[in-house]
Amino acid sequence: MTAQHQSPLARFTGDANPYGGGDPYADHRSADFPFAQYANLADRQLGAGVIAANDEFFAQRENLLLPGPAEFDPEHFGHKGKIMDGWETRRRRGASAEHPWPTADDHDWALVRLGAPGVVRGIVVDTAHFRGNYPQAVSVEGVSVPGSPSPEELLGDDVKWTTLVPRTAVGGHAANGFAVDVEQRFTHIRVNQHPDGGIARLRVYGEVVPDPKWLSVLGTFDVVALENGGRVEDASNLFYSPATNTIQPGRSRKMDDGWETRRRRDQGNDWIRYQLVARSEIRAIEIDTAYLKGNAAGWATVSVCDGADGADGEWTEVLARTRLQPDTNHRFVLDASVVGTHARVDIFPDGGISRLRLFGSLTEEGAAGLAARYQELGG
């Protein structure tokens, strides 16, 4: 089997130009990172949080996980100086007049609890709008600690952190991306900036790996939910919003918190294909069109595939083409449970849905496979 060549990631170093007016993102340096196909494990909607930082003098640590790009207001100043939409620490100084510079080991840090523990595939450290006050370099570490540890517990001498991104030079006003190749399950990460400075946004892309004991206790749960380990494999159209929105926690709160396609001008239809957390027995379905009023899908079907490859497997329709109402949560109890590893929702002809829920439980084979992977990843 021939190994596929993988192009190196774009790298950005050095200062950006001072802000000269106009669109502040016009000269922002970025790239399409291949790992961005995975879910953002540090999503606030999943329950992620920045639980501690050693310094946040100029800008609060919580800004790191805000959704959407950072905003910039050149006239926004406060009592401590320029107010930035990111996490910014004060300038470090040396120990004395003879040595006014920080040492090579001096750095600032922030602790992030992942919203869903999992395997990290890539990290983006975005220094948007930090043009001359970004860190010289960053590094990122990960750890897996059960329960709800405090910052003091995570920083204890007995906690061993694993390097995900070694100390690497970064650029100002740039989305700095790092591929990660560590096959372990992590619950928390620590982002370090050397020696100081500002980071606008942090994204941690990866695969959710749930605790099989927790799912076993639940019994019946949503076997396609992102927080339980389900994921989107593919979709016909992502024009207005990502398909992953359909398996996010909770109900949609606004129109762009669901999945909406462009308007079709042909006789086709749109669809999303999912991989379930593991082989499961499905007994009930929810299709929600919350906040989709003039653009909800007209009809929908749900199909299930039982096999390793959902793309080429045989599909069984478990919900026949059914009329959907705008801004409505539709519930369906199946006449008989259906076993599968993948699911697909087709909407007709276009439009959108906000959430898909598939309620069921793991089969004996699915539970065993999930438990084995959990152990292999250090869970």
Solvent accessible surface area in square Angstrom, and as a share of the most:
residue,aa,sasa,rsa
1,M,249,1.11
2,T,123,0.71
3,A,96,0.74
4,Q,173,0.77
5,H,166,0.74
6,Q,128,0.57
7,S,78,0.51
8,P,118,0.75
9,L,29,0.15
10,A,42,0.32
11,R,130,0.48
12,F,31,0.13
13,T,81,0.47
14,G,34,0.33
15,D,101,0.52
16,A,16,0.13
17,N,108,0.56
18,P,116,0.73
19,Y,68,0.26
20,G,82,0.79
21,G,44,0.43
22,G,62,0.59
23,D,91,0.47
24,P,29,0.18
25,Y,68,0.26
26,A,86,0.67
27,D,61,0.31
28,H,36,0.16
29,R,66,0.24
30,S,63,0.41
31,A,36,0.28
32,D,147,0.76
33,F,18,0.08
34,P,69,0.44
35,F,10,0.04
36,A,50,0.39
37,Q,140,0.62
38,Y,61,0.23
39,A,16,0.12
40,N,30,0.15
41,L,0,0.00
42,A,0,0.00
43,D,31,0.16
44,R,139,0.51
45,Q,75,0.33
46,L,16,0.08
47,G,35,0.34
48,A,0,0.00
49,G,4,0.04
50,V,10,0.06
51,I,38,0.19
52,A,15,0.12
53,A,21,0.16
54,N,60,0.31
55,D,22,0.11
56,E,57,0.25
57,F,66,0.27
58,F,63,0.26
59,A,8,0.06
60,Q,115,0.51
61,R,52,0.19
62,E,84,0.38
63,N,28,0.14
64,L,1,0.00
65,L,6,0.03
66,L,70,0.35
67,P,106,0.66
68,G,40,0.38
69,P,98,0.62
70,A,2,0.02
71,E,137,0.62
72,F,46,0.19
73,D,72,0.37
74,P,54,0.34
75,E,144,0.65
76,H,87,0.39
77,F,127,0.53
78,G,35,0.34
79,H,200,0.89
80,K,121,0.51
81,G,26,0.25
82,K,45,0.19
83,I,70,0.35
84,M,12,0.05
85,D,34,0.18
86,G,0,0.00
87,W,0,0.00
88,E,15,0.07
89,T,4,0.03
90,R,120,0.44
91,R,176,0.64
92,R,66,0.24
93,R,171,0.62
94,G,24,0.23
95,A,107,0.83
96,S,47,0.30
97,A,94,0.73
98,E,130,0.58
99,H,123,0.55
100,P,53,0.33
101,W,179,0.63
102,P,42,0.27
103,T,88,0.51
104,A,76,0.59
105,D,118,0.61
106,D,37,0.19
107,H,64,0.29
108,D,4,0.02
109,W,51,0.18
110,A,0,0.00
111,L,0,0.00
112,V,0,0.00
113,R,92,0.34
114,L,7,0.03
115,G,19,0.18
116,A,3,0.02
117,P,37,0.23
118,G,0,0.00
119,V,0,0.00
120,V,0,0.00
121,R,48,0.17
122,G,0,0.00
123,I,0,0.00
124,V,14,0.08
125,V,0,0.00
126,D,23,0.12
127,T,0,0.00
128,A,1,0.01
129,H,10,0.04
130,F,1,0.00
131,R,23,0.08
132,G,69,0.66
133,N,52,0.27
134,Y,36,0.14
135,P,0,0.00
136,Q,122,0.54
137,A,7,0.05
138,V,0,0.00
139,S,13,0.08
140,V,0,0.00
141,E,35,0.16
142,G,0,0.00
143,V,10,0.06
144,S,45,0.29
145,V,33,0.19
146,P,119,0.75
147,G,73,0.70
148,S,112,0.72
149,P,19,0.12
150,S,40,0.26
151,P,34,0.22
152,E,129,0.58
153,E,105,0.47
154,L,0,0.00
155,L,67,0.34
156,G,25,0.24
157,D,138,0.72
158,D,121,0.63
159,V,30,0.17
160,K,157,0.66
161,W,44,0.16
162,T,41,0.24
163,T,78,0.45
164,L,10,0.05
165,V,3,0.02
166,P,87,0.55
167,R,119,0.43
168,T,36,0.21
169,A,54,0.42
170,V,3,0.02
171,G,0,0.00
172,G,0,0.00
173,H,0,0.00
174,A,0,0.00
175,A,7,0.05
176,N,6,0.03
177,G,0,0.00
178,F,8,0.03
179,A,57,0.44
180,V,10,0.06
181,D,130,0.68
182,V,30,0.17
183,E,93,0.42
184,Q,72,0.32
185,R,21,0.08
186,F,3,0.01
187,T,13,0.08
188,H,6,0.03
189,I,0,0.00
190,R,44,0.16
191,V,0,0.00
192,N,7,0.03
193,Q,0,0.00
194,H,15,0.07
195,P,31,0.19
196,D,26,0.13
197,G,7,0.06
198,G,0,0.00
199,I,0,0.00
200,A,0,0.00
201,R,12,0.05
202,L,1,0.00
203,R,37,0.14
204,V,0,0.00
205,Y,37,0.14
206,G,1,0.01
207,E,35,0.16
208,V,14,0.08
209,V,0,0.00
210,P,12,0.08
211,D,47,0.24
212,P,18,0.11
213,K,158,0.67
214,W,156,0.55
215,L,2,0.01
216,S,85,0.55
217,V,120,0.69
218,L,74,0.37
219,G,33,0.32
220,T,75,0.44
221,F,14,0.06
222,D,13,0.07
223,V,0,0.00
224,V,0,0.00
225,A,4,0.03
226,L,5,0.03
227,E,81,0.36
228,N,19,0.10
229,G,15,0.14
230,G,1,0.01
231,R,88,0.32
232,V,31,0.18
233,E,52,0.23
234,D,64,0.33
235,A,17,0.13
236,S,40,0.26
237,N,27,0.14
238,L,103,0.51
239,F,110,0.46
240,Y,124,0.47
241,S,7,0.05
242,P,75,0.47
243,A,3,0.02
244,T,37,0.22
245,N,17,0.09
246,T,0,0.00
247,I,0,0.00
248,Q,15,0.07
249,P,28,0.18
250,G,49,0.47
251,R,137,0.50
252,S,5,0.03
253,R,202,0.74
254,K,116,0.49
255,M,95,0.42
256,D,85,0.44
257,D,18,0.09
258,G,0,0.00
259,W,0,0.00
260,E,23,0.10
261,T,5,0.03
262,R,121,0.44
263,R,183,0.67
264,R,64,0.23
265,R,204,0.74
266,D,80,0.41
267,Q,187,0.83
268,G,31,0.30
269,N,35,0.18
270,D,2,0.01
271,W,53,0.18
272,I,0,0.00
273,R,36,0.13
274,Y,0,0.00
275,Q,60,0.27
276,L,2,0.01
277,V,16,0.09
278,A,20,0.16
279,R,69,0.25
280,S,0,0.00
281,E,56,0.25
282,I,0,0.00
283,R,85,0.31
284,A,25,0.19
285,I,1,0.01
286,E,26,0.12
287,I,0,0.00
288,D,5,0.02
289,T,0,0.00
290,A,3,0.02
291,Y,102,0.39
292,L,1,0.00
293,K,130,0.55
294,G,87,0.83
295,N,33,0.17
296,A,22,0.17
297,A,1,0.01
298,G,12,0.12
299,W,103,0.36
300,A,0,0.00
301,T,9,0.05
302,V,0,0.00
303,S,15,0.10
304,V,5,0.03
305,C,2,0.01
306,D,70,0.36
307,G,27,0.26
308,A,111,0.86
309,D,73,0.38
310,G,1,0.01
311,A,56,0.44
312,D,122,0.63
313,G,28,0.27
314,E,159,0.71
315,W,77,0.27
316,T,80,0.47
317,E,102,0.46
318,V,26,0.15
319,L,18,0.09
320,A,64,0.50
321,R,145,0.53
322,T,38,0.22
323,R,127,0.46
324,L,2,0.01
325,Q,94,0.42
326,P,65,0.41
327,D,65,0.34
328,T,49,0.29
329,N,45,0.23
330,H,21,0.09
331,R,180,0.66
332,F,42,0.18
333,V,128,0.73
334,L,23,0.12
335,D,156,0.81
336,A,71,0.55
337,S,53,0.34
338,V,35,0.20
339,V,52,0.30
340,G,0,0.00
341,T,25,0.14
342,H,5,0.02
343,A,0,0.00
344,R,64,0.24
345,V,0,0.00
346,D,15,0.08
347,I,0,0.00
348,F,33,0.14
349,P,66,0.41
350,D,28,0.15
351,G,8,0.08
352,G,0,0.00
353,I,0,0.00
354,S,1,0.00
355,R,4,0.01
356,L,0,0.00
357,R,29,0.11
358,L,0,0.00
359,F,64,0.27
360,G,0,0.00
361,S,25,0.16
362,L,33,0.17
363,T,20,0.12
364,E,157,0.71
365,E,114,0.51
366,G,5,0.05
367,A,41,0.32
368,A,63,0.49
369,G,43,0.42
370,L,11,0.05
371,A,40,0.31
372,A,50,0.39
373,R,80,0.29
374,Y,29,0.11
375,Q,119,0.53
376,E,138,0.62
377,L,12,0.06
378,G,57,0.54
379,G,37,0.36
